[in-house]
Amino acid sequence: MLKRRVVITGMGAITPVGIGTNTVWQSLIAGKSGIDRITHFDPSEYSTQIAGEVKDFDPTQYIDKKEAKRMDRCTQFAVSAAKMAFEDAGIDFDKEDRSRMGTLIGTGIGGIDTLHEQYKTLFEKGPGRISPFFVPMMIANMPAGQTSITFGLEGPCSCVVTACATGTNAIGDAFKIIQRGDADVMVAGGSEAAVSPAAVAGFCAMKAMSTHNDEPQKASRPFDSGRDGFVMGEGAGIVVMESLDHAVARGAKIYAEIIGYGLNADAYHITAPAPEGAQAAKCMAMAIKDAGIEPDEVDYINAHGTSTPLNDKNETLAIKSLFGTHAKKLKISSTKSMTGHLLGAAGGVETIVAVLTITNNVIPPTINLENPDPELDLDYVPNKAQEHVVNVALSNSFGFGGHNATILVKKYQE
């Protein structure tokens, strides 16, 4: 069966460096960091006291006030970013067959802030004071479910929970749904709002996060020799995807075409990546094979680039292993240096960034790359954005549990 072509026609982003794709993009190419001391709770007893928090977010700008109260922050992010993406795509719902419109939005952790607050209520006030909305606010499928309900999307509806690979897996799986003909339009991506006391304490206990509390905006430093852990972020990245025929028929603007998707497992360790990045290389190779292109056709990689010692090293080794001599010609950057690590939302936001590199022919930088690790010797676009023609961009996401996901996007050509 002939695979249908799939294009991206709308995008919505909520991030620590801004709300809305244009604001986010301008912040990223300016090298602006969104990381600061945590304000959501008092972090003074925590070893890590910094995060990339979304600032000035008012859910009632996008969602009915009564409905917003019944959503965890991570669901508010998802529904709000989906609304931005649909408006950007110019979808006229009255002209659409909603049974052919679907939803695939994931979250790595889900409504953990709601969980924390309700457990506090349970222990302090007893079970009779628990909110009837506790479970439907907390469960991980609600970013997808509430988006489907809000926009009346009756087609395929699912969620992905693959830790930090979630957003990329969601977009990739939605791509395949359209490609095989099970939907004409999908809204897809990831959302996360885990800057909460319990989640931050858990990551601190793992010693996974940076402790550069005195210089928050310099703490996330992918590929730098001084990197000491990731910085948590929050937000959402959501795209509207359509079959090419559907997009052309309604006269939609097309940002880029999705051409390849890969996913596999390290099958190695619950948190550490597999040695030498072997499975990460195979995941990228799978996406390239799916796209029907050669490795040397890739111009830019939005790296997973978490600023942890092992990830940055192994991702570099994976790129070298797969791309060979072309690895030195690739432009690579980690926008987590500015946004922090948005966990389940990272792949959604970073797919949007990959698309914007194609539409603007500009590569956002890896900031804070001041003392390059001698073992990491590729072009990570240090500190300043670079103009560069990008025809094909690749975005990587690797998650706890050994989940690997890669998406490939390309300049649209008729």
C-alpha positions in Angstrom: 0.0 0.0 0.0 1.3 3.5 -0.9 2.2 5.5 2.2 0.5 8.8 2.4 2.7 11.9 2.8 2.3 13.8 6.1 2.9 17.5 6.7 2.9 19.8 9.6 0.5 22.8 9.3 0.1 24.2 12.8 2.3 24.5 15.9 1.8 25.6 19.5 4.5 25.9 22.2 4.5 26.8 25.9 8.0 26.9 27.3 10.3 28.5 29.9 11.6 30.9 27.2 8.1 32.1 26.1 4.6 31.2 25.1 3.8 30.9 21.3 6.1 29.6 18.7 7.3 33.0 17.4 8.2 34.1 21.0 9.9 30.8 21.7 11.9 30.9 18.4 13.1 34.5 19.0 14.2 33.6 22.5 16.1 30.6 21.3 18.0 32.2 18.4 18.9 35.1 20.8 20.4 32.5 23.2 18.0 33.4 26.0 17.8 31.1 29.0 14.5 30.5 30.8 16.1 28.9 33.9 15.9 30.5 37.3 15.3 29.8 41.0 12.1 27.7 41.5 9.1 29.9 42.5 6.4 27.2 42.5 7.5 26.1 46.0 10.2 26.8 48.5 13.3 24.9 47.2 15.7 26.0 49.9 16.0 22.4 51.4 16.7 20.9 47.9 20.1 20.2 46.4 18.8 21.6 43.1 16.9 24.8 43.6 16.5 25.9 39.9 14.3 24.9 37.0 12.8 26.2 33.7 9.4 27.4 34.8 6.7 28.7 32.4 6.1 32.3 33.3 2.9 34.4 32.9 0.7 31.5 31.8 -3.0 32.1 32.3 -5.0 29.1 31.2 -8.2 31.1 31.0 -6.8 32.8 27.9 -7.3 29.4 26.2 -9.7 27.4 28.3 -13.0 28.1 30.0 -12.3 29.0 33.6 -14.5 26.3 35.1 -12.9 23.6 32.9 -9.4 24.9 33.6 -10.0 24.4 37.3 -10.7 20.7 36.6 -7.3 20.2 34.8 -3.8 19.7 36.2 -1.3 22.2 35.0 0.2 19.7 32.5 -3.3 19.2 30.9 -3.8 23.0 30.8 -0.6 23.3 28.9 -1.6 20.6 26.4 -5.0 22.0 25.7 -3.7 25.5 25.4 -0.9 24.6 23.1 -3.3 22.5 21.0 -5.6 25.5 20.6 -2.6 27.6 19.4 -1.7 24.9 16.9 -5.2 24.6 15.5 -5.5 28.4 15.2 -2.1 28.4 13.5 -3.2 25.7 11.1 -6.4 27.6 10.3 -8.6 24.5 10.8 -12.3 25.2 10.2 -13.9 22.5 12.4 -17.3 23.0 10.8 -15.9 21.8 7.5 -14.1 18.8 8.9 -15.1 15.2 9.5 -14.3 14.9 13.1 -14.2 11.1 13.0 -11.1 11.6 10.8 -9.4 13.9 13.3 -7.4 12.4 16.2 -5.3 13.1 19.2 -2.0 11.7 20.4 -0.5 13.7 23.3 1.7 12.2 25.9 3.3 13.1 29.2 6.2 11.6 31.0 4.9 12.1 34.6 1.3 13.4 34.3 -0.5 15.3 37.1 2.1 15.0 39.8 1.3 18.4 41.3 -2.4 17.3 41.7 -1.2 14.0 43.2 1.1 15.8 45.7 -1.7 18.2 46.8 -4.3 15.5 47.2 -2.0 13.2 49.1 -1.3 16.1 51.4 -5.1 16.6 51.9 -5.6 12.9 52.5 -3.0 12.7 55.3 -3.9 16.0 56.9 -7.7 16.1 56.5 -8.7 12.5 55.7 -10.3 10.8 52.7 -13.6 12.7 52.9 -11.8 15.8 51.7 -10.3 14.4 48.5 -11.5 16.1 45.3 -13.8 14.1 43.1 -11.6 15.5 40.2 -8.4 14.0 41.8 -8.2 10.9 39.5 -9.3 12.5 36.2 -6.9 15.4 36.9 -4.0 13.2 37.7 -4.0 10.4 35.2 -1.6 10.5 32.3 -4.0 10.2 29.5 -5.9 13.4 30.3 -3.8 15.8 28.2 -4.9 13.7 25.2 -8.5 13.1 26.5 -9.2 16.7 27.4 -7.8 17.9 24.1 -10.1 15.4 22.3 -13.1 16.6 24.3 -12.3 20.3 23.9 -12.1 20.2 20.2 -14.5 17.3 19.5 -11.9 15.1 17.9 -13.6 11.7 17.4 -10.8 9.8 15.6 -7.9 7.9 17.1 -7.2 9.1 20.6 -4.3 7.8 22.7 -1.4 8.9 24.9 2.3 7.9 25.1 4.2 7.6 28.3 7.9 6.9 27.5 9.6 9.3 29.9 11.8 11.8 28.0 11.0 10.2 24.6 7.3 10.8 25.0 6.8 13.9 22.8 8.7 12.4 19.9 7.0 9.1 20.2 3.6 10.8 20.2 4.4 12.7 17.0 5.9 9.7 15.4 3.0 7.4 16.2 0.5 10.1 15.0 2.6 10.3 11.8 2.1 6.6 11.2 -1.6 6.8 11.9 -2.1 9.4 9.1 0.4 7.6 6.9 -1.5 4.4 6.9 -4.9 6.1 6.4 -6.6 5.9 9.8 -6.9 9.6 10.2 -6.6 12.8 8.0 -5.6 15.2 10.8 -3.8 14.5 14.1 -2.9 16.8 16.9 0.2 15.4 18.6 3.0 16.2 21.0 3.9 16.2 24.7 3.1 18.2 27.9 4.7 18.3 31.3 4.3 20.2 34.5 6.5 18.4 37.0 8.3 21.3 38.8 6.7 20.1 42.0 8.1 19.2 45.4 7.8 15.4 44.9 9.3 15.2 41.4 12.1 17.6 42.1 13.0 15.7 45.3 13.0 12.4 43.4 15.4 13.7 40.8 17.6 15.3 43.5 17.7 11.9 45.2 19.0 10.4 42.0 21.6 13.1 41.7 20.6 13.6 38.1 20.2 17.3 38.1 22.6 20.2 38.1 23.4 21.9 41.4 24.7 25.2 39.9 22.1 27.0 42.0 24.2 30.2 42.1 24.1 30.7 38.3 20.8 29.3 37.1 21.1 30.5 33.6 24.5 28.8 33.2 23.5 25.5 34.8 22.3 23.7 31.7 25.5 23.3 29.6 25.2 20.4 27.1 28.5 19.1 25.7 30.5 21.3 28.0 33.2 19.8 30.2 31.6 21.4 33.3 28.2 19.8 32.8 26.9 18.2 36.0 23.3 17.2 35.3 20.1 18.3 33.6 17.8 21.2 34.6 14.1 20.4 34.8 11.7 22.4 32.7 8.0 22.4 32.0 5.7 23.2 29.1 4.1 21.7 26.0 4.9 21.3 22.3 2.0 20.4 20.1 1.7 20.1 16.3 -1.2 19.7 13.8 -0.3 17.1 11.2 -2.3 16.3 8.1 -2.1 14.1 5.1 -0.7 16.1 2.3 -3.9 15.6 0.2 -6.0 17.0 3.0 -3.8 20.0 3.6 -3.6 20.9 -0.1 -7.4 20.5 -0.5 -8.1 23.1 2.1 -5.3 25.4 1.0 -3.3 25.1 4.2 0.1 26.6 4.7 2.7 23.8 5.1 5.7 24.2 7.4 7.5 21.0 6.7 7.0 17.3 5.8 7.5 14.5 8.3 9.5 11.9 6.4 10.8 9.4 9.0 10.4 7.9 12.5 12.5 5.5 14.5 12.0 4.0 17.9 13.8 1.2 19.8 15.1 0.3 23.2 18.5 0.2 24.9 17.4 -2.8 27.0 20.2 -1.9 29.3 19.4 0.2 32.4 16.5 2.1 34.0 18.3 5.4 33.8 21.7 5.1 32.1 22.0 5.0 28.3 23.5 2.0 26.7 27.3 2.2 26.3 28.7 3.9 23.1 25.2 5.0 22.1 24.8 1.9 20.1 21.0 1.7 20.3 20.6 5.5 19.8 22.6 5.1 16.5 20.2 2.3 15.4 17.2 4.4 16.2 18.5 7.3 14.1 19.3 4.8 11.3 15.7 3.4 11.5 14.3 6.9 11.0 16.6 7.6 8.1 15.7 4.2 6.5 12.0 5.0 7.0 12.5 8.3 5.3 14.2 6.7 2.3 17.1 9.1 2.4 20.9 8.7 3.0 22.6 9.8 6.2 24.5 12.6 4.5 21.2 14.3 3.5 20.7 15.3 7.1 21.7 18.9 7.7 20.8 19.5 11.4 20.3 17.5 14.6 18.4 18.8 17.5 20.2 16.7 20.0 18.7 15.2 23.1 21.6 17.0 24.7 20.6 16.9 28.4 23.8 18.2 30.0 24.4 15.0 31.8 27.9 13.4 31.5 26.7 10.1 30.0 24.0 11.3 27.7 26.0 13.9 25.9 29.0 11.6 25.4 26.9 8.6 24.2 24.8 10.7 21.8 28.0 12.1 20.3 29.3 8.6 19.9 26.0 7.5 18.3 26.2 10.4 15.8 29.8 9.6 14.9 28.9 5.9 14.5 26.0 6.4 12.2 27.1 9.4 10.1 30.9 8.7 9.8 32.7 11.5 8.1 29.5 13.4 7.6 29.2 13.8 11.4 31.8 16.6 11.3 29.7 18.5 8.7 26.5 18.3 10.7 25.1 21.2 12.7 24.0 20.0 16.1 22.5 21.9 19.0 20.8 21.4 22.3 18.0 23.9 23.0 17.7 22.3 26.4 20.6 24.6 27.3 18.0 27.4 27.3 14.6 25.7 28.0 15.9 23.1 30.4 14.7 19.5 30.0 10.9 19.5 29.5 10.8 15.7 30.1 7.7 14.3 28.3 7.2 17.7 26.5 10.8 17.9 25.2 10.3 16.0 22.0 7.2 18.1 21.1 9.0 21.4 21.6 12.1 20.2 19.9 10.3 18.9 16.8 8.8 22.4 16.5 12.4 23.8 16.8 13.6 21.4 14.1 10.8 22.6 11.8 11.6 26.2 12.5 15.3 25.6 11.5 13.9 24.5 8.1 11.6 27.4 7.6 14.1 30.0 8.8 17.4 28.4 7.8 18.8 29.4 11.1 20.3 27.1 13.8 19.6 28.0 17.4 22.7 27.7 19.6 23.9 25.5 22.4 24.5 28.2 25.1 26.9 27.8 28.0 29.3 25.8 25.8 32.4 27.6 27.2 34.8 24.8 27.9 34.3 22.1 25.3 34.8 18.5 26.4 37.8 17.2 24.4 35.9 14.0 23.8 33.0 15.8 22.3 34.4 17.3 19.1 31.4 17.9 16.8 29.9 21.2 15.7 27.4 22.0 18.5 26.7 25.6 17.3 28.2 27.1 20.5 26.6 30.2 22.1 25.4 32.0 19.0 22.8 31.1 16.4 24.1 30.4 12.9 22.6 30.9 9.5 22.6 27.7 7.6 20.4 26.1 4.9 18.5 23.2 6.4 16.6 20.9 4.1 16.4 17.9 6.5 16.4 18.1 10.3 16.5 15.3 12.8 15.4 15.4 16.4 16.4 12.9 19.1 14.7 12.0 22.4 16.0 9.3 24.8 14.1 8.4 28.0 14.5 6.6 31.3 13.7 2.9 30.8 15.9 2.9 27.6 13.3 4.4 25.3 14.8 6.0 22.1 12.9 8.0 19.5 13.9 10.0 16.4 11.8 12.1 14.1 12.9 13.4 10.7 11.4 16.5 9.0 12.1 18.0 5.6 11.5 21.1 3.6 8.2 20.7 1.8 8.3 20.2 -1.9 5.3 19.4 -4.1 
